[in-house]
Amino acid sequence: MAALPEAQLPEIVELSQLSGSDLDPLLADEIEVWRERFAWDFRPSADLLRRFTQLHSLLGYALRVGRQVVGYSYFVVEGRKGLIGDFYVRNSYGGEPFETALLTAVVGSIMGKSGVKRIESQLMLLRHESIQLPFSHFLRRHNRLFMEAEVVVARRLPELAVNFQISFLPWTERNQEEIAHLVAAAYKGHIDSDINDQYRTVPGARHFLTNIIKYPGCGNFSPGASVVAIDSKTGRVYGVCLVSLISSIAGHITQLCILPAIRGEHLGYELLRRSLVRLADLGCTTVSLTVTCTNVSAIRLYESVGFRPHAAFPALVWEGF
């Protein structure tokens, strides 16, 4: 990137200093990036950000050149944890030093919050793979994949027999508590529980499910495309595939997990296949998901139903500061 004149170098300002309209051009730009890169309708999330900015209640920082905002990142604090909710720098100002400066400001601010001991982030719009990550002595990095598939492929996938008497049912709210227990059991000792510590406990899993179902960060939750595997005799939940709609024609798998004791019995495949068929019935043409690169068995499963890598991004955890 060509060097900017000194007068044009971005300054870092707190988001609370901005008005709702200050972010509008940048959010419009980000909406297009999400649509082009991930087939993701970012408009509901952008509307929430505008609302919080108007209330001057959004924590985080912006990169500003004169009166123009060219990048921003916001975060939330939940007890002992800070969570970076978004990170975006406009392409023309997406040089590595600017991304580094913005991320350093955000992480440093979270570290200064009383009681915070951990920071999580998944930076899907980070432009520079080689960015100098701040506070690296407290940092663990996990590389992740954004994978996509054509939904039409689902109708050609064979149904595989599951060696249990399983009923495959649409998601209902009455299953939510047992699914929280399932999530905590499925991710015990799993690498993804380092990326998201909500997976480690039942209360954390409850909070995770509420976020998926109630809020638009991962799209609009689709009960009709989400499938729960239930033991026909006992009614016990054995597995679940949760799905959101990220646009009118694109779905996103937000969660696929199986009771550890019955893995390897085609249940994950069958849950996934059935959710893809339901997405096709809803008029979707594409579906996506994210997966940690070291989770080789999951990647093989996703590839078996037609998913292919589309982009890579880092999941970052700062702890021990």
C-alpha positions as CSV (number, residue, x, y, z in Angstrom):
1,M,0.0,0.0,0.0
2,A,1.4,3.4,-0.9
3,A,2.4,5.6,2.1
4,L,-0.2,8.1,3.2
5,P,0.8,11.7,3.8
6,E,1.4,12.5,7.4
7,A,-1.8,14.6,7.6
8,Q,-3.8,11.6,6.5
9,L,-2.5,9.1,9.1
10,P,-5.4,7.7,11.1
11,E,-5.9,8.7,14.7
12,I,-7.4,6.3,17.3
13,V,-10.5,7.6,19.0
14,E,-13.0,6.0,21.4
15,L,-16.3,4.9,19.8
16,S,-18.1,6.7,22.5
17,Q,-16.9,10.0,20.9
18,L,-18.7,9.2,17.6
19,S,-22.3,9.7,16.6
20,G,-24.4,7.1,14.9
21,S,-24.0,8.8,11.5
22,D,-20.2,8.9,11.8
23,L,-20.1,5.1,11.3
24,D,-22.6,5.0,8.5
25,P,-20.2,5.1,5.4
26,L,-17.9,2.6,7.0
27,L,-20.7,0.2,8.0
28,A,-22.1,0.4,4.4
29,D,-18.7,-0.6,3.2
30,E,-18.5,-3.5,5.7
31,I,-21.9,-4.7,4.7
32,E,-20.7,-5.1,1.1
33,V,-17.5,-6.9,2.2
34,W,-19.6,-9.4,4.3
35,R,-21.9,-10.0,1.3
36,E,-19.2,-10.4,-1.3
37,R,-16.8,-12.5,0.8
38,F,-19.1,-14.7,2.9
39,A,-22.6,-14.3,1.3
40,W,-23.6,-12.8,4.7
41,D,-26.2,-10.1,5.2
42,F,-24.5,-7.9,7.9
43,R,-27.3,-5.3,7.9
44,P,-29.1,-6.5,11.1
45,S,-25.7,-6.4,13.0
46,A,-25.0,-3.0,11.5
47,D,-28.3,-1.6,12.7
48,L,-27.5,-2.7,16.3
49,L,-24.1,-1.1,16.1
50,R,-25.7,2.2,14.9
51,R,-28.2,2.1,17.8
52,F,-25.5,1.5,20.4
53,T,-23.3,4.2,18.9
54,Q,-26.2,6.7,19.0
55,L,-26.5,5.9,22.7
56,H,-22.7,6.4,23.1
57,S,-22.6,3.0,24.9
58,L,-20.4,1.0,22.5
59,L,-17.0,0.2,23.9
60,G,-14.1,0.2,21.5
61,Y,-12.1,2.3,19.2
62,A,-12.2,3.8,15.7
63,L,-9.5,4.8,13.2
64,R,-10.4,8.3,11.9
65,V,-8.8,10.4,9.2
66,G,-10.0,13.9,9.5
67,R,-13.7,13.5,9.9
68,Q,-13.8,10.1,8.1
69,V,-14.0,6.9,10.1
70,V,-11.9,4.2,8.2
71,G,-11.9,1.4,10.7
72,Y,-13.4,0.3,14.0
73,S,-13.5,-2.5,16.6
74,Y,-15.9,-2.9,19.5
75,F,-15.9,-5.2,22.5
76,V,-18.1,-6.4,25.3
77,V,-17.2,-7.4,28.8
78,E,-18.9,-10.3,30.5
79,G,-17.6,-10.9,34.0
80,R,-14.0,-12.0,33.8
81,K,-14.0,-12.1,30.0
82,G,-13.7,-9.6,27.2
83,L,-15.0,-10.4,23.8
84,I,-14.0,-8.5,20.6
85,G,-17.2,-8.5,18.7
86,D,-16.0,-7.0,15.4
87,F,-12.9,-5.7,13.7
88,Y,-12.9,-4.0,10.4
89,V,-10.6,-1.6,8.5
90,R,-11.5,-0.2,5.1
91,N,-9.3,-1.7,2.3
92,S,-7.7,1.6,1.4
93,Y,-6.5,2.0,5.0
94,G,-6.0,-1.7,5.7
95,G,-2.3,-1.6,6.0
96,E,-0.7,-3.8,8.6
97,P,0.4,-1.0,10.9
98,F,-3.1,0.4,11.1
99,E,-4.7,-3.0,11.9
100,T,-2.0,-3.5,14.5
101,A,-2.6,-0.1,16.1
102,L,-6.4,-0.6,16.3
103,L,-6.1,-4.2,17.7
104,T,-3.5,-3.0,20.2
105,A,-5.8,-0.2,21.5
106,V,-8.7,-2.6,21.8
107,V,-6.9,-5.4,23.6
108,G,-5.0,-3.0,25.9
109,S,-8.3,-1.4,26.9
110,I,-9.9,-4.7,27.7
111,M,-6.9,-5.8,29.7
112,G,-7.3,-2.6,31.8
113,K,-10.9,-3.4,32.8
114,S,-11.2,-4.4,36.4
115,G,-11.6,-8.2,36.9
116,V,-11.0,-9.2,33.3
117,K,-8.7,-12.2,33.0
118,R,-9.4,-13.5,29.5
119,I,-10.0,-12.0,26.0
120,E,-11.5,-13.9,23.0
121,S,-11.9,-12.9,19.4
122,Q,-12.5,-14.4,16.0
123,L,-11.3,-11.8,13.4
124,M,-12.9,-12.9,10.1
125,L,-12.3,-9.6,8.4
126,L,-8.6,-9.2,9.4
127,R,-6.8,-8.5,6.2
128,H,-3.2,-9.2,7.0
129,E,-2.2,-12.8,8.0
130,S,1.2,-11.6,9.1
131,I,-0.1,-8.8,11.4
132,Q,2.1,-8.2,14.5
133,L,-0.4,-9.4,17.1
134,P,-0.2,-7.3,20.4
135,F,0.7,-8.7,23.8
136,S,1.9,-11.9,22.2
137,H,3.3,-13.3,25.5
138,F,-0.3,-13.7,26.7
139,L,-1.6,-14.9,23.3
140,R,-2.8,-18.3,21.9
141,R,-3.7,-18.4,18.3
142,H,-6.0,-21.0,16.6
143,N,-6.4,-20.9,12.8
144,R,-9.9,-21.5,11.6
145,L,-11.6,-22.2,8.2
146,F,-14.7,-20.7,6.7
147,M,-16.2,-23.5,4.6
148,E,-19.0,-23.3,2.0
149,A,-21.2,-25.9,0.2
150,E,-23.9,-25.8,-2.5
151,V,-27.1,-26.8,-0.8
152,V,-28.3,-28.6,-3.9
153,V,-25.7,-31.3,-3.2
154,A,-27.7,-32.4,-0.1
155,R,-30.5,-33.9,-2.2
156,R,-28.0,-36.3,-3.8
157,L,-26.4,-37.4,-0.5
158,P,-27.3,-41.0,0.6
159,E,-29.1,-41.5,3.9
160,L,-26.9,-43.5,6.3
161,A,-28.3,-45.9,8.9
162,V,-27.7,-44.9,12.5
163,N,-27.2,-47.8,14.9
164,F,-29.7,-46.5,17.4
165,Q,-33.5,-45.9,17.4
166,I,-33.3,-42.2,16.7
167,S,-36.0,-39.7,15.9
168,F,-34.8,-36.6,14.0
169,L,-37.0,-33.7,15.0
170,P,-37.0,-29.9,14.4
171,W,-35.5,-27.8,17.2
172,T,-38.0,-26.8,19.9
173,E,-37.4,-24.6,23.0
174,R,-38.1,-27.5,25.4
175,N,-34.9,-29.2,24.2
176,Q,-32.7,-26.2,25.0
177,E,-31.7,-27.2,28.5
178,E,-30.6,-30.7,27.6
179,I,-28.8,-29.4,24.5
180,A,-26.8,-27.1,26.9
181,H,-25.7,-30.3,28.8
182,L,-24.9,-31.9,25.5
183,V,-22.7,-29.0,24.3
184,A,-20.7,-29.0,27.6
185,A,-20.2,-32.8,27.4
186,A,-19.3,-32.8,23.7
187,Y,-16.6,-30.1,24.1
188,K,-15.0,-31.4,27.3
189,G,-11.2,-31.3,26.6
190,H,-11.8,-30.1,23.0
191,I,-9.7,-27.5,21.3
192,D,-12.8,-25.3,20.6
193,S,-13.3,-25.0,24.4
194,D,-10.1,-23.0,24.4
195,I,-11.4,-20.7,21.7
196,N,-14.8,-20.3,23.4
197,D,-14.8,-21.0,27.2
198,Q,-18.6,-21.1,27.2
199,Y,-18.3,-24.6,26.0
200,R,-16.7,-25.7,29.2
201,T,-19.7,-25.5,31.5
202,V,-23.5,-26.0,31.4
203,P,-24.2,-22.3,32.4
204,G,-21.8,-21.2,29.7
205,A,-23.4,-23.4,27.1
206,R,-26.8,-22.0,28.1
207,H,-25.5,-18.5,27.4
208,F,-24.0,-19.6,24.1
209,L,-27.3,-21.1,23.0
210,T,-29.2,-17.9,24.0
211,N,-26.8,-15.8,21.9
212,I,-27.3,-18.0,18.9
213,I,-31.1,-18.1,19.2
214,K,-31.9,-14.5,20.3
215,Y,-29.3,-12.3,18.6
216,P,-28.2,-11.8,15.0
217,G,-24.4,-12.1,15.4
218,C,-24.5,-15.5,13.7
219,G,-27.6,-14.8,11.5
220,N,-31.2,-15.3,12.3
221,F,-31.8,-18.6,14.0
222,S,-33.8,-21.1,11.9
223,P,-35.8,-23.6,14.0
224,G,-37.1,-25.3,10.9
225,A,-33.6,-26.1,9.5
226,S,-32.2,-27.1,12.9
227,V,-32.4,-30.8,13.7
228,V,-32.3,-32.6,17.1
229,A,-31.5,-36.3,17.3
230,I,-33.5,-37.9,20.1
231,D,-33.5,-41.5,21.4
232,S,-36.9,-42.9,20.5
233,K,-37.2,-44.9,23.7
234,T,-35.8,-42.6,26.4
235,G,-36.3,-39.1,24.8
236,R,-32.6,-38.3,25.5
237,V,-30.9,-35.8,23.2
238,Y,-28.0,-37.6,21.4
239,G,-27.0,-34.8,19.0
240,V,-28.0,-31.5,17.4
241,C,-27.4,-29.4,14.3
242,L,-28.3,-25.8,14.8
243,V,-28.7,-23.5,11.8
244,S,-29.1,-19.8,11.1
245,L,-30.0,-17.9,8.0
246,I,-27.3,-15.3,7.1
247,S,-29.2,-14.0,4.1
248,S,-32.4,-14.9,2.2
249,I,-30.5,-17.6,0.2
250,A,-27.7,-18.6,2.5
251,G,-27.6,-20.7,5.7
252,H,-24.9,-21.1,8.3
253,I,-24.3,-24.1,10.6
254,T,-23.8,-22.6,14.0
255,Q,-23.4,-25.8,16.0
256,L,-23.0,-29.5,15.3
257,C,-22.3,-31.8,18.3
258,I,-22.8,-35.4,19.2
259,L,-22.9,-37.1,22.6
260,P,-19.3,-38.4,23.0
261,A,-20.3,-42.0,23.7
262,I,-22.0,-42.5,20.3
263,R,-19.6,-40.8,18.0
264,G,-18.6,-42.8,14.9
265,E,-22.1,-44.0,14.3
266,H,-23.0,-41.7,11.3
267,L,-25.1,-39.4,13.5
268,G,-23.2,-36.3,12.8
269,Y,-23.4,-36.9,9.0
270,E,-27.1,-37.6,9.2
271,L,-27.9,-34.5,11.3
272,L,-25.9,-32.4,8.9
273,R,-27.5,-34.0,5.8
274,R,-31.0,-33.4,7.1
275,S,-30.3,-29.8,8.0
276,L,-29.0,-29.2,4.5
277,V,-32.1,-30.7,2.9
278,R,-34.2,-28.5,5.1
279,L,-32.2,-25.4,4.0
280,A,-32.9,-26.4,0.4
281,D,-36.6,-26.6,1.2
282,L,-36.3,-23.1,2.6
283,G,-34.9,-21.8,-0.7
284,C,-31.2,-21.5,0.3
285,T,-28.6,-22.1,-2.4
286,T,-25.4,-22.0,-0.2
287,V,-24.5,-23.0,3.3
288,S,-21.4,-22.2,5.4
289,L,-19.7,-23.1,8.7
290,T,-16.5,-22.4,10.6
291,V,-14.1,-25.1,11.9
292,T,-10.8,-25.1,13.7
293,C,-8.0,-26.3,11.3
294,T,-6.7,-28.9,13.8
295,N,-10.1,-30.5,14.0
296,V,-9.3,-32.9,11.2
297,S,-12.2,-35.4,11.8
298,A,-14.8,-32.6,11.6
299,I,-13.2,-31.2,8.4
300,R,-13.4,-34.7,6.9
301,L,-17.1,-35.0,7.8
302,Y,-17.8,-31.6,6.3
303,E,-15.9,-32.4,3.1
304,S,-17.9,-35.6,2.8
305,V,-21.1,-33.6,2.3
306,G,-19.6,-31.1,-0.1
307,F,-18.1,-28.3,2.0
308,R,-14.9,-26.8,0.7
309,P,-12.5,-24.2,2.4
310,H,-13.4,-20.6,1.3
311,A,-11.3,-18.4,3.7
312,A,-9.1,-18.7,6.7
313,F,-9.0,-16.5,9.8
314,P,-7.5,-16.4,13.3
315,A,-9.2,-17.1,16.6
316,L,-7.2,-15.3,19.3
317,V,-7.2,-15.8,23.1
318,W,-5.3,-13.6,25.5
319,E,-5.1,-15.0,29.0
320,G,-2.8,-14.8,32.1
321,F,-2.3,-11.0,32.0
